[in-house]
């Protein structure tokens, strides 16, 4: 069942999202060559505790960590590891969910460790732009398929990258995963119609090579690209309003100016 959120619930989710965004922005000063991916986990746990927030991924379906830290060809659900030292050119995805006084928010950011390359820069830029292309389709009256079709066309037809199919966005609110499912591929004009008050995540995962994913890792969680190519991901939690889609996990108030909630209008 799809739940439409009240102004009170949306405000609470925005507060949760601000905490999550602050943590992800803080990682920009932490992620550098030579640190272990466990330092990311330590920073996130400390940040959430200091802001009276709960890392909702910890304990979810047996997952043991506050963050998913996926490196290079790991698409998603990678463990933070004490023995994994980051190096120049590594592509690091940090994905996490925050529960702040019962309100959930979900976001992911991709970081390039140290020096980059033109190929990595293009992958990261295309993935982030794909997120915003999807967000722009999240307007009242459109359908879920409009989001996925726009992302898939940009990623695959315009840029020749692989648009991951197996892992998708979702509704979110008082629980981590709610209806509807939000694929990042599909056919325009198909799927659930979008309504005011729906809160969803849009989280494209883009591979430099083939779109297929390998979920056979021994740990039961880590998902890798089938062909060993690099992968990037960006994600925001958004709410659909009469004034268009609004980002509840914004990390850049300048870039996201048109997507920011006016709480005076919300009521």
C-alpha atoms as a printed R data frame, in Angstrom:
    type eleno elety resid chain resno      x       y       z
1   ATOM     1    CA   UNK     A     1  0.000   0.000   0.000
2   ATOM     2    CA   UNK     A     2  1.251   3.474  -0.905
3   ATOM     3    CA   UNK     A     3  0.976   6.022   1.885
4   ATOM     4    CA   UNK     A     4  0.720   9.759   1.250
5   ATOM     5    CA   UNK     A     5  2.661  11.723   3.838
6   ATOM     6    CA   UNK     A     6  1.246  14.589   5.876
7   ATOM     7    CA   UNK     A     7  3.018  17.971   6.184
8   ATOM     8    CA   UNK     A     8  4.170  16.927   9.659
9   ATOM     9    CA   UNK     A     9  5.675  13.693   8.332
10  ATOM    10    CA   UNK     A    10  7.388  15.473   5.438
11  ATOM    11    CA   UNK     A    11  8.954  18.027   7.791
12  ATOM    12    CA   UNK     A    12 10.220  15.212   9.988
13  ATOM    13    CA   UNK     A    13 11.722  13.424   6.987
14  ATOM    14    CA   UNK     A    14 13.438  16.653   5.935
15  ATOM    15    CA   UNK     A    15 15.027  16.891   9.392
16  ATOM    16    CA   UNK     A    16 16.211  13.305   9.049
17  ATOM    17    CA   UNK     A    17 17.485  14.050   5.547
18  ATOM    18    CA   UNK     A    18 19.464  17.067   6.725
19  ATOM    19    CA   UNK     A    19 21.346  14.880   9.198
20  ATOM    20    CA   UNK     A    20 22.097  12.309   6.527
21  ATOM    21    CA   UNK     A    21 23.250  14.982   4.078
22  ATOM    22    CA   UNK     A    22 25.518  16.501   6.721
23  ATOM    23    CA   UNK     A    23 27.195  13.153   7.303
24  ATOM    24    CA   UNK     A    24 27.749  12.518   3.590
25  ATOM    25    CA   UNK     A    25 29.189  15.998   3.106
26  ATOM    26    CA   UNK     A    26 31.467  15.453   6.098
27  ATOM    27    CA   UNK     A    27 32.951  12.401   4.419
28  ATOM    28    CA   UNK     A    28 34.513  14.646   1.778
29  ATOM    29    CA   UNK     A    29 37.178  15.536   4.354
30  ATOM    30    CA   UNK     A    30 37.593  11.934   5.520
31  ATOM    31    CA   UNK     A    31 37.865   9.941   2.302
32  ATOM    32    CA   UNK     A    32 41.440  10.047   1.035
33  ATOM    33    CA   UNK     A    33 44.188   7.628  -0.020
34  ATOM    34    CA   UNK     A    34 45.455   5.446   2.802
35  ATOM    35    CA   UNK     A    35 42.384   5.298   5.039
36  ATOM    36    CA   UNK     A    36 40.437   2.099   5.468
37  ATOM    37    CA   UNK     A    37 36.792   1.943   4.478
38  ATOM    38    CA   UNK     A    38 36.118   1.214   8.156
39  ATOM    39    CA   UNK     A    39 36.973   4.865   8.912
40  ATOM    40    CA   UNK     A    40 33.879   5.784   6.903
41  ATOM    41    CA   UNK     A    41 31.761   3.561   9.124
42  ATOM    42    CA   UNK     A    42 33.295   5.037  12.291
43  ATOM    43    CA   UNK     A    43 32.653   8.583  11.112
44  ATOM    44    CA   UNK     A    44 29.023   7.817  10.238
45  ATOM    45    CA   UNK     A    45 28.285   6.141  13.568
46  ATOM    46    CA   UNK     A    46 29.806   9.029  15.510
47  ATOM    47    CA   UNK     A    47 27.986  11.657  13.428
48  ATOM    48    CA   UNK     A    48 24.598   9.993  13.820
49  ATOM    49    CA   UNK     A    49 25.070   9.549  17.559
50  ATOM    50    CA   UNK     A    50 25.993  13.215  17.959
51  ATOM    51    CA   UNK     A    51 22.814  14.195  16.100
52  ATOM    52    CA   UNK     A    52 20.508  11.876  18.052
53  ATOM    53    CA   UNK     A    53 19.851   9.743  14.978
54  ATOM    54    CA   UNK     A    54 19.805   5.983  14.469
55  ATOM    55    CA   UNK     A    55 21.597   4.247  11.563
56  ATOM    56    CA   UNK     A    56 18.614   2.275  10.313
57  ATOM    57    CA   UNK     A    57 20.611  -0.157   8.168
58  ATOM    58    CA   UNK     A    58 22.278  -1.628  11.247
59  ATOM    59    CA   UNK     A    59 20.363  -4.790  12.080
60  ATOM    60    CA   UNK     A    60 18.137  -4.604   8.984
61  ATOM    61    CA   UNK     A    61 17.661  -8.178   7.754
62  ATOM    62    CA   UNK     A    62 20.855  -9.125   9.590
63  ATOM    63    CA   UNK     A    63 23.070  -6.374   8.154
64  ATOM    64    CA   UNK     A    64 25.703  -5.418  10.761
65  ATOM    65    CA   UNK     A    65 26.820  -1.944   9.736
66  ATOM    66    CA   UNK     A    66 25.611   1.659   9.672
67  ATOM    67    CA   UNK     A    67 26.776   2.150   6.091
68  ATOM    68    CA   UNK     A    68 27.184   0.292   2.854
69  ATOM    69    CA   UNK     A    69 30.635   1.107   1.456
70  ATOM    70    CA   UNK     A    70 31.040  -0.263  -2.059
71  ATOM    71    CA   UNK     A    71 34.351   0.225  -3.880
72  ATOM    72    CA   UNK     A    72 35.130   0.193  -7.606
73  ATOM    73    CA   UNK     A    73 33.332  -2.782  -9.219
74  ATOM    74    CA   UNK     A    74 31.087  -3.231  -6.175
75  ATOM    75    CA   UNK     A    75 27.693  -1.867  -7.168
76  ATOM    76    CA   UNK     A    76 26.058  -1.836  -3.739
77  ATOM    77    CA   UNK     A    77 25.774  -3.443  -0.295
78  ATOM    78    CA   UNK     A    78 29.537  -3.617   0.266
79  ATOM    79    CA   UNK     A    79 30.760  -3.953   3.855
80  ATOM    80    CA   UNK     A    80 32.993  -1.314   5.468
81  ATOM    81    CA   UNK     A    81 36.303  -3.118   6.068
82  ATOM    82    CA   UNK     A    82 39.311  -2.506   8.303
83  ATOM    83    CA   UNK     A    83 41.605  -4.277   5.851
84  ATOM    84    CA   UNK     A    84 40.494  -2.363   2.749
85  ATOM    85    CA   UNK     A    85 42.779   0.649   2.304
86  ATOM    86    CA   UNK     A    86 41.584   3.221  -0.202
87  ATOM    87    CA   UNK     A    87 43.908   4.379  -2.971
88  ATOM    88    CA   UNK     A    88 44.046   6.912  -5.786
89  ATOM    89    CA   UNK     A    89 41.333   6.468  -8.423
90  ATOM    90    CA   UNK     A    90 39.105   4.312  -6.200
91  ATOM    91    CA   UNK     A    91 35.384   4.922  -6.742
92  ATOM    92    CA   UNK     A    92 33.617   4.709  -3.376
93  ATOM    93    CA   UNK     A    93 29.855   4.595  -2.912
94  ATOM    94    CA   UNK     A    94 28.491   5.335   0.584
95  ATOM    95    CA   UNK     A    95 24.813   4.490   1.055
96  ATOM    96    CA   UNK     A    96 22.927   4.712   4.336
97  ATOM    97    CA   UNK     A    97 19.541   5.255   5.940
98  ATOM    98    CA   UNK     A    98 18.818   7.485   8.941
99  ATOM    99    CA   UNK     A    99 15.987   7.132  11.437
100 ATOM   100    CA   UNK     A   100 15.500  10.430  13.238
101 ATOM   101    CA   UNK     A   101 12.742  10.191  15.835
102 ATOM   102    CA   UNK     A   102 10.809   7.791  13.599
103 ATOM   103    CA   UNK     A   103 11.353   9.590  10.279
104 ATOM   104    CA   UNK     A   104 13.453   7.844   7.650
105 ATOM   105    CA   UNK     A   105 15.716   9.229   4.937
106 ATOM   106    CA   UNK     A   106 17.924   7.383   2.458
107 ATOM   107    CA   UNK     A   107 20.787   8.699   0.356
108 ATOM   108    CA   UNK     A   108 23.960   7.654  -1.438
109 ATOM   109    CA   UNK     A   109 26.948   9.576  -2.729
110 ATOM   110    CA   UNK     A   110 29.896   8.537  -4.876
111 ATOM   111    CA   UNK     A   111 33.391   9.770  -3.988
112 ATOM   112    CA   UNK     A   112 36.582   9.547  -6.026
113 ATOM   113    CA   UNK     A   113 39.626   8.907  -3.845
114 ATOM   114    CA   UNK     A   114 42.577  11.200  -4.490
115 ATOM   115    CA   UNK     A   115 43.218  11.772  -8.175
116 ATOM   116    CA   UNK     A   116 40.606  10.953 -10.787
117 ATOM   117    CA   UNK     A   117 40.703  10.140 -14.494
118 ATOM   118    CA   UNK     A   118 38.576  11.439 -17.390
119 ATOM   119    CA   UNK     A   119 36.830   8.073 -17.603
120 ATOM   120    CA   UNK     A   120 35.951   8.077 -13.895
121 ATOM   121    CA   UNK     A   121 34.853  11.699 -14.052
122 ATOM   122    CA   UNK     A   122 32.442  10.906 -16.881
123 ATOM   123    CA   UNK     A   123 30.954   7.896 -15.072
124 ATOM   124    CA   UNK     A   124 30.377   9.907 -11.900
125 ATOM   125    CA   UNK     A   125 28.982  12.928 -13.737
126 ATOM   126    CA   UNK     A   126 26.591  10.848 -15.831
127 ATOM   127    CA   UNK     A   127 25.347   8.949 -12.780
128 ATOM   128    CA   UNK     A   128 24.653  12.115 -10.808
129 ATOM   129    CA   UNK     A   129 22.943  13.766 -13.761
130 ATOM   130    CA   UNK     A   130 20.850  10.611 -14.267
131 ATOM   131    CA   UNK     A   131 19.550  11.047 -10.712
132 ATOM   132    CA   UNK     A   132 18.375  14.588 -11.449
133 ATOM   133    CA   UNK     A   133 16.889  13.572 -14.802
134 ATOM   134    CA   UNK     A   134 14.825  11.023 -12.878
135 ATOM   135    CA   UNK     A   135 13.854  13.549 -10.216
136 ATOM   136    CA   UNK     A   136 12.590  15.945 -12.894
137 ATOM   137    CA   UNK     A   137 10.088  13.290 -13.996
138 ATOM   138    CA   UNK     A   138  8.674  12.914 -10.471
139 ATOM   139    CA   UNK     A   139  5.723  15.251 -10.890
140 ATOM   140    CA   UNK     A   140  2.052  14.814 -10.126
141 ATOM   141    CA   UNK     A   141  0.313  12.903 -12.917
142 ATOM   142    CA   UNK     A   142  3.414  11.231 -14.301
143 ATOM   143    CA   UNK     A   143  4.003   7.531 -13.780
144 ATOM   144    CA   UNK     A   144  6.839   5.553 -12.235
145 ATOM   145    CA   UNK     A   145  7.828   4.394 -15.722
146 ATOM   146    CA   UNK     A   146  8.530   7.985 -16.752
147 ATOM   147    CA   UNK     A   147 11.308   8.159 -14.154
148 ATOM   148    CA   UNK     A   148 12.936   4.921 -15.247
149 ATOM   149    CA   UNK     A   149 12.616   5.554 -18.973
150 ATOM   150    CA   UNK     A   150 14.271   8.967 -18.722
151 ATOM   151    CA   UNK     A   151 17.172   7.584 -16.690
152 ATOM   152    CA   UNK     A   152 17.683   4.565 -18.958
153 ATOM   153    CA   UNK     A   153 17.671   6.651 -22.126
154 ATOM   154    CA   UNK     A   154 20.249   9.072 -20.748
155 ATOM   155    CA   UNK     A   155 22.532   6.392 -19.279
156 ATOM   156    CA   UNK     A   156 22.442   3.835 -22.076
157 ATOM   157    CA   UNK     A   157 21.362   5.537 -25.306
158 ATOM   158    CA   UNK     A   158 23.129   8.862 -24.799
159 ATOM   159    CA   UNK     A   159 26.213   7.727 -22.899
160 ATOM   160    CA   UNK     A   160 26.705   4.010 -23.534
161 ATOM   161    CA   UNK     A   161 26.902   2.990 -19.880
162 ATOM   162    CA   UNK     A   162 25.097   0.110 -18.164
163 ATOM   163    CA   UNK     A   163 21.929   0.989 -16.249
164 ATOM   164    CA   UNK     A   164 21.638  -1.562 -13.407
165 ATOM   165    CA   UNK     A   165 18.263  -3.319 -13.386
166 ATOM   166    CA   UNK     A   166 18.399  -5.590 -10.338
167 ATOM   167    CA   UNK     A   167 18.449  -2.886  -7.622
168 ATOM   168    CA   UNK     A   168 15.909  -0.103  -7.570
169 ATOM   169    CA   UNK     A   169 14.438   2.785  -5.620
170 ATOM   170    CA   UNK     A   170 11.406   2.536  -3.376
171 ATOM   171    CA   UNK     A   171  8.906   4.318  -1.225
172 ATOM   172    CA   UNK     A   172 10.109   5.413   2.198
173 ATOM   173    CA   UNK     A   173  8.706   6.991   5.345
174 ATOM   174    CA   UNK     A   174  8.293   5.497   8.789
175 ATOM   175    CA   UNK     A   175  9.737   2.272   7.354
176 ATOM   176    CA   UNK     A   176 12.786   1.837   5.137
177 ATOM   177    CA   UNK     A   177 11.193   0.116   2.155
178 ATOM   178    CA   UNK     A   178  7.619   0.940   1.188
179 ATOM   179    CA   UNK     A   179  5.557   0.820  -1.985
180 ATOM   180    CA   UNK     A   180  5.982   1.735  -4.769
181 ATOM   181    CA   UNK     A   181  9.051   0.190  -6.361
182 ATOM   182    CA   UNK     A   182 10.978   2.762  -8.409
183 ATOM   183    CA   UNK     A   183 13.039   1.101 -11.180
184 ATOM   184    CA   UNK     A   184 15.653   3.139 -13.052
185 ATOM   185    CA   UNK     A   185 14.621   1.626 -16.370
186 ATOM   186    CA   UNK     A   186 11.283   1.036 -18.027
187 ATOM   187    CA   UNK     A   187  8.680   2.435 -20.353
188 ATOM   188    CA   UNK     A   188  7.274   5.936 -20.190
189 ATOM   189    CA   UNK     A   189  3.575   6.140 -19.391
190 ATOM   190    CA   UNK     A   190  3.545   2.860 -17.466
191 ATOM   191    CA   UNK     A   191  3.387   2.064 -13.777
192 ATOM   192    CA   UNK     A   192  1.923   3.713 -10.700
193 ATOM   193    CA   UNK     A   193  0.701   7.270 -11.155
194 ATOM   194    CA   UNK     A   194  2.508   9.805  -8.990
195 ATOM   195    CA   UNK     A   195  0.500  11.742  -6.420
196 ATOM   196    CA   UNK     A   196  1.114  14.629  -4.079
197 ATOM   197    CA   UNK     A   197  2.546  13.465  -0.768
198 ATOM   198    CA   UNK     A   198  4.351  10.378  -2.077
199 ATOM   199    CA   UNK     A   199  7.894  10.019  -0.723
200 ATOM   200    CA   UNK     A   200 10.289   7.885  -2.747
201 ATOM   201    CA   UNK     A   201 13.964   7.278  -3.354
202 ATOM   202    CA   UNK     A   202 15.555   7.574  -6.771
203 ATOM   203    CA   UNK     A   203 18.975   5.887  -6.796
204 ATOM   204    CA   UNK     A   204 20.443   5.028 -10.203
205 ATOM   205    CA   UNK     A   205 23.408   2.645 -10.223
206 ATOM   206    CA   UNK     A   206 25.471   2.980 -13.377
207 ATOM   207    CA   UNK     A   207 28.187   0.637 -14.611
208 ATOM   208    CA   UNK     A   208 30.987   1.696 -16.933
209 ATOM   209    CA   UNK     A   209 30.410  -1.571 -18.800
210 ATOM   210    CA   UNK     A   210 27.560  -4.059 -18.891
211 ATOM   211    CA   UNK     A   211 24.477  -3.421 -16.738
212 ATOM   212    CA   UNK     A   212 24.333  -6.915 -15.274
213 ATOM   213    CA   UNK     A   213 25.085  -7.536 -11.604
214 ATOM   214    CA   UNK     A   214 26.707 -10.449  -9.785
215 ATOM   215    CA   UNK     A   215 25.156 -11.120  -6.372
216 ATOM   216    CA   UNK     A   216 26.988 -14.389  -5.671
217 ATOM   217    CA   UNK     A   217 29.492 -12.984  -3.137
218 ATOM   218    CA   UNK     A   218 30.232 -15.322  -0.209
219 ATOM   219    CA   UNK     A   219 29.196 -12.669   2.319
220 ATOM   220    CA   UNK     A   220 25.646 -12.799   0.987
221 ATOM   221    CA   UNK     A   221 25.435  -9.026   0.533
222 ATOM   222    CA   UNK     A   222 28.042  -7.469  -1.752
223 ATOM   223    CA   UNK     A   223 26.906  -6.972  -5.348
224 ATOM   224    CA   UNK     A   224 29.485  -6.508  -8.115
225 ATOM   225    CA   UNK     A   225 29.441  -5.720 -11.804
226 ATOM   226    CA   UNK     A   226 29.332  -8.881 -13.870
227 ATOM   227    CA   UNK     A   227 32.212  -7.770 -16.096
228 ATOM   228    CA   UNK     A   228 34.451  -6.157 -13.454
229 ATOM   229    CA   UNK     A   229 33.795  -2.614 -14.653
230 ATOM   230    CA   UNK     A   230 33.524   0.361 -12.310
231 ATOM   231    CA   UNK     A   231 30.151   1.398 -10.902
232 ATOM   232    CA   UNK     A   232 28.770   4.630  -9.450
233 ATOM   233    CA   UNK     A   233 25.573   5.539  -7.590
234 ATOM   234    CA   UNK     A   234 23.755   8.642  -6.400
235 ATOM   235    CA   UNK     A   235 20.522   8.708  -4.431
236 ATOM   236    CA   UNK     A   236 18.107  11.195  -2.908
237 ATOM   237    CA   UNK     A   237 14.895  10.879  -0.943
238 ATOM   238    CA   UNK     A   238 12.254  13.123  -2.500
239 ATOM   239    CA   UNK     A   239  8.648  14.149  -1.939
240 ATOM   240    CA   UNK     A   240  6.182  14.853  -4.745
241 ATOM   241    CA   UNK     A   241  4.412  18.175  -4.263
242 ATOM   242    CA   UNK     A   242  2.130  20.474  -6.235
243 ATOM   243    CA   UNK     A   243  5.227  22.624  -6.834
244 ATOM   244    CA   UNK     A   244  7.233  19.753  -8.270
245 ATOM   245    CA   UNK     A   245  9.651  17.235  -6.762
246 ATOM   246    CA   UNK     A   246 11.451  18.348  -3.614
247 ATOM   247    CA   UNK     A   247 14.667  16.803  -2.327
248 ATOM   248    CA   UNK     A   248 14.673  15.921   1.380
249 ATOM   249    CA   UNK     A   249 18.344  14.851   1.485
250 ATOM   250    CA   UNK     A   250 19.970  17.784  -0.332
251 ATOM   251    CA   UNK     A   251 23.741  18.095   0.068
252 ATOM   252    CA   UNK     A   252 24.085  21.268  -2.014
253 ATOM   253    CA   UNK     A   253 21.565  24.064  -1.425
254 ATOM   254    CA   UNK     A   254 22.829  26.061  -4.408
255 ATOM   255    CA   UNK     A   255 22.626  23.249  -6.956
256 ATOM   256    CA   UNK     A   256 19.329  22.039  -5.505
257 ATOM   257    CA   UNK     A   257 17.690  25.460  -5.140
258 ATOM   258    CA   UNK     A   258 14.642  24.630  -7.256
259 ATOM   259    CA   UNK     A   259 14.173  21.292  -5.457
260 ATOM   260    CA   UNK     A   260 14.123  22.633  -1.897
261 ATOM   261    CA   UNK     A   261 10.954  22.524   0.173
262 ATOM   262    CA   UNK     A   262  9.211  25.761   1.136
263 ATOM   263    CA   UNK     A   263  7.797  24.693   4.485
264 ATOM   264    CA   UNK     A   264  5.641  27.816   4.741
265 ATOM   265    CA   UNK     A   265  3.725  26.590   1.685
266 ATOM   266    CA   UNK     A   266  3.574  23.085   3.063
267 ATOM   267    CA   UNK     A   267  1.518  24.167   6.055
